[in-house]
Amino acid sequence: MVNYALVVFQDSKIRRIWHNEQWYFSVVDVIGALTDSSNPRNYWNMLKAREAEQGIELYTICVQLKLTAEDGKLRETDCTNTESLFRIVQSIPSKKAELFHTV
């Protein structure tokens, strides 16, 4: 049985899925909630590239899981568990990211 759920952070919806006995969150949704980026997917790609230049491979803490997209179809999405999500959030220069730590 697959469990899907939405969580809301400051009026932004973040998709999540129960996988391997823990919640996994859509990285792009979290980035969209924490930044003013008009394209959170592009922001995520640039963040991975910037961190890789410093020897940090963020993709290693993510898994591709199928989540429902805006068009209603299941699409593979970069997801990560709570612990790894905090590592990604630390890489985002945003005041909202500081608030995320307190949720």
C-alpha positions as CSV (number, residue, x, y, z in Angstrom):
1,M,0.0,0.0,0.0
2,V,1.3,3.4,-1.0
3,N,0.7,6.4,1.2
4,Y,0.7,9.9,-0.3
5,A,0.1,13.1,1.6
6,L,0.5,16.8,1.1
7,V,1.9,19.0,3.8
8,V,1.7,22.8,3.8
9,F,4.5,25.1,4.6
10,Q,3.7,28.8,4.4
11,D,0.9,28.3,1.9
12,S,3.1,26.0,-0.3
13,K,2.1,22.4,-0.9
14,I,4.8,19.9,-0.5
15,R,4.2,16.4,-1.8
16,R,5.4,13.4,0.3
17,I,5.3,9.7,0.1
18,W,5.7,6.9,2.7
19,H,8.7,4.8,1.5
20,N,11.0,2.4,3.4
21,E,9.2,3.1,6.7
22,Q,9.7,6.9,6.6
23,W,8.4,10.0,4.8
24,Y,10.1,11.2,1.7
25,F,9.5,14.7,0.4
26,S,9.6,16.2,-3.0
27,V,12.9,18.3,-3.2
28,V,11.5,20.6,-5.9
29,D,8.4,21.3,-3.8
30,V,10.5,22.2,-0.8
31,I,12.8,24.4,-2.9
32,G,9.7,26.1,-4.3
33,A,8.4,26.8,-0.8
34,L,11.8,28.2,0.4
35,T,12.8,30.3,-2.5
36,D,11.3,33.0,-4.8
37,S,12.4,31.0,-7.8
38,S,10.0,31.0,-10.7
39,N,11.5,27.6,-11.7
40,P,12.3,25.5,-8.6
41,R,13.3,22.5,-10.8
42,N,16.0,24.7,-12.4
43,Y,17.0,26.0,-9.0
44,W,17.5,22.4,-7.8
45,N,19.6,21.5,-10.8
46,M,21.8,24.6,-10.2
47,L,22.1,23.8,-6.5
48,K,23.2,20.3,-7.3
49,A,25.8,21.6,-9.7
50,R,27.1,24.3,-7.2
51,E,27.4,21.8,-4.4
52,A,29.1,19.2,-6.7
53,E,31.8,21.8,-7.4
54,Q,32.6,21.7,-3.6
55,G,32.6,17.9,-3.7
56,I,29.1,17.4,-2.3
57,E,26.9,15.1,-4.4
58,L,23.3,15.9,-3.3
59,Y,21.9,13.4,-5.7
60,T,23.3,10.6,-3.6
61,I,20.9,11.5,-0.8
62,C,17.9,11.5,-3.1
63,V,15.8,8.7,-4.6
64,Q,13.4,8.9,-7.6
65,L,9.9,8.1,-6.5
66,K,6.6,8.5,-8.4
67,L,4.5,11.4,-7.2
68,T,1.4,12.8,-8.7
69,A,2.2,15.8,-10.9
70,E,0.0,18.8,-11.6
71,D,-1.4,17.1,-14.6
72,G,-2.5,14.2,-12.4
73,K,0.0,11.7,-13.8
74,L,2.6,9.9,-11.7
75,R,6.0,11.2,-12.5
76,E,9.4,10.3,-11.1
77,T,10.5,13.0,-8.7
78,D,13.7,13.6,-6.7
79,C,12.7,12.8,-3.1
80,T,14.6,12.6,0.2
81,N,13.9,11.7,3.8
82,T,13.6,14.2,6.6
83,E,17.3,13.9,7.7
84,S,18.7,14.4,4.2
85,L,16.1,17.2,3.5
86,F,17.6,19.3,6.2
87,R,21.1,18.9,4.6
88,I,19.6,20.2,1.3
89,V,17.8,23.1,3.1
90,Q,21.1,24.2,4.7
91,S,22.4,24.8,1.1
92,I,19.6,27.2,0.3
93,P,20.3,30.9,1.2
94,S,16.9,31.9,2.3
95,K,15.3,33.3,5.5
96,K,12.4,30.9,4.9
97,A,14.9,28.0,5.1
98,E,15.6,29.1,8.7
99,L,11.9,28.8,9.4
100,F,11.8,25.4,7.9
101,H,14.2,24.1,10.7
102,T,11.6,25.0,13.3
103,V,8.7,23.1,11.7
